[in-house]
């Protein structure tokens, strides 16, 4: 089954992203995926989610590194919400080399909602759920 990624964020490879092997260091991928997440949330939720009473934080993150990224590669991060639970949701992301079309890394992040006032987990706000579902359905 092919996953559809409707949201894409271009990534600028910086010289200081490179390691001694002349490819992007594995630690830098997290910052690329953070750029993709921030862009996705801003575009889909159309509000500053960080200013709300209920926010989401990373509970789990994992990456599968497939091919190296080199300086000068034309990379985009594709992001989608693949699952929405009661108090959490899962983001799938992948970095794709635009020139070759090949996926170079896949990532999965579980985000948990918390109430900033009580510091306890909270349900995914209905407006977020609706926004994620509508965007992923292409509405």
N, C-alpha and C positions, 0 to 999 in steps of 0.2 A: 504494500500500500504506500503510495506516495503522499507525503505530508505537504500541505500547502502553507507556504509562508507568504503572507500578504504584506508584511512590514519589513522594510529593508533600510539599513543604516550604513552609509559609506564610512569606511575607516581609513584614516590617514596613518600610514606606517611612518613612525619617527625613527631617526637614526639611533636614539637611545633605547628603542625597543629591542634592539638586536643583542644577541649574546655572543660569546666567543666563537661560536660555530657559524656566525653570520646569518642566523635566522632569528625570527621573533622568539624571545624567551617564553617558556610556557606560562610564567607568572603574568605576563602582559595580556594574555587572552582574557583574563578576568576583567581587565579594564575595558577591553573591546566589547565584551558582552554587557558590561555596565552601561556603556554608551548606547548600545542597542536597547537595553531595558528602559533607560531614561527616555529615549526617543519614543519608544513604543508607548509607554505610559502617558507621556505628554500628548501624543497624537490621538490615542484611543480614549483616554479618560477626559481629556480636554479641561483639566483643572490641575492645580498644584496639589497633588495628593499628599505631599509632605506637610501641608498645613491643616490637614483634616484631623479629627479626633482619632479615627482608626486609620492606621498606616500599615504597610506590609514590610517585613524584614526577611532576609535570607535565612532559611532553616537548613537547607541542604543545597550543595552545588557539586556538579561533577562534569568533567570534560573527557572526551575521547579525542586524542590528537591523531589525525590521519596523515597529513602531509605538512611539511614546514611552510611557513610564510617567510618570504624574503623581502628585503628592502626593495621598494618599487612595485611590488605586487599590488594589483587592484582588488581590494578586499571589501566585501560587504558583510554585515551581520544581519541575518534573517531571524526574526523573532515571532513567536506565536504562543498563545495560551492554549495548552493542550488538555488541561483538566481543571475544573473548578470544584472544590469541595466545600464543606461547610465553613471552615476557618482558614483554608489555605487554597492555593492554586499553583499549578505547575507551568513553568515557562520552558519551552523548547527553543533552543537557538542553534544556529550553525553559521560558521564563517565560510564564505564561498569566494573562490578566486574567480573574478569576473572574466579574465582573459581565457581561462581554461574551462570555466563552468564547473570545476570540481569542488566538492566540499572538502575543506582542509581540517575542520574541527567541528565536533558536535558537543553541545552542552545541555544540561538540564538543571533547572533551579526550582526548588520548592520555596515559595514565599508564604509566610504565615502572617495573618493579620493580628495586630495587637492594638489595644486601646492605650493611647499615650497617657491618659490620666490614671488608669488603674494598673497599667503595666501587665495586663492579663490578655490572653488570647481573646479574639473577638471574631464574630462572623464576618465573612466577606460582605462588605456593604452592597446592598442591592443595586445601586447605581453603577458600581464597578462590574458586578456580575453581568448586568444588562449590556454595558458598554463592551466588555470582552466578547460576549456571545454575539452581539450584533456585528462587531468588526470581523470576527472570525467567520461568520456566516456570509460576509460580503454585503451586509445591509447598509 
